[in-house]
Amino acid sequence: MQREDIIELYQIEQYTSVDQMLGMVARKKGLLKAGGIANMEEAARAILRDFLNGKIQYFTAPPASAMIDDEED
């Protein structure tokens, strides 16, 4: 999943750090502590839940050298 996919999924703005992204996700989901401070831990848990529930998809292409080695055998 690319940065743009995260931005689209959570309807947040461009971010430059993980803390900034977690803060925006927390505010968007209403995960705030007393005084309106973003609850970063709860936002991280929400993102993990979304990953485990399949809302956030993950894949990685196999290394090119592994594919070449398998073909030679």
C-alpha distance (Angstrom), angle and dihedral (degrees) to the residues before:
residue distance angle dihedral
M1 . . .
Q2 3.76 . .
R3 3.80 129.2 .
E4 3.80 90.2 -103.7
D5 3.81 90.1 57.2
I6 3.81 91.2 54.3
I7 3.80 90.5 47.8
E8 3.79 90.9 51.0
L9 3.82 95.4 43.6
Y10 3.80 94.8 51.3
Q11 3.82 96.2 30.5
I12 3.81 92.9 -127.6
E13 3.80 134.0 140.7
Q14 3.80 127.8 -103.0
Y15 3.79 112.3 -67.1
T16 3.78 134.1 -162.5
S17 3.81 101.7 -162.0
V18 3.77 140.3 31.1
D19 3.80 91.3 -115.1
Q20 3.79 90.7 53.9
M21 3.82 91.3 49.4
L22 3.82 92.5 48.0
G23 3.80 90.2 49.3
M24 3.80 92.0 52.4
V25 3.81 92.7 46.2
A26 3.81 90.7 48.9
R27 3.79 92.2 51.4
K28 3.80 92.2 45.0
K29 3.82 91.9 51.4
G30 3.82 93.5 41.2
L31 3.80 93.5 -114.7
L32 3.77 97.9 151.7
K33 3.78 134.4 150.1
A34 3.78 125.6 -144.4
G35 3.78 111.1 -55.9
G36 3.81 93.0 28.4
I37 3.81 94.8 -77.5
A38 3.80 113.9 155.3
N39 3.81 112.9 -108.2
M40 3.81 98.4 -133.9
E41 3.80 95.1 -179.8
E42 3.79 92.4 54.5
A43 3.82 90.8 46.1
A44 3.81 89.8 53.0
R45 3.80 89.8 50.1
A46 3.81 90.5 49.9
I47 3.81 90.6 52.5
L48 3.80 90.8 48.7
R49 3.82 90.1 50.0
D50 3.81 89.6 51.2
F51 3.81 89.3 51.6
L52 3.80 93.0 48.7
N53 3.82 91.2 47.0
G54 3.80 92.1 51.5
K55 3.82 99.7 -109.6
I56 3.79 88.8 118.1
Q57 3.77 111.8 49.9
Y58 3.76 123.3 -155.3
F59 3.74 130.7 -166.5
T60 3.75 137.6 154.1
A61 3.76 129.8 -162.9
P62 3.79 115.6 -120.3
P63 3.79 115.8 -107.0
A64 3.79 113.2 -89.0
S65 3.82 92.8 -128.7
A66 3.82 92.0 56.1
M67 3.79 90.9 55.2
I68 3.81 91.5 49.7
D69 3.83 92.4 48.5
D70 3.80 92.0 51.3
E71 3.80 92.4 51.5
E72 3.82 92.6 53.2
D73 3.84 94.6 56.1
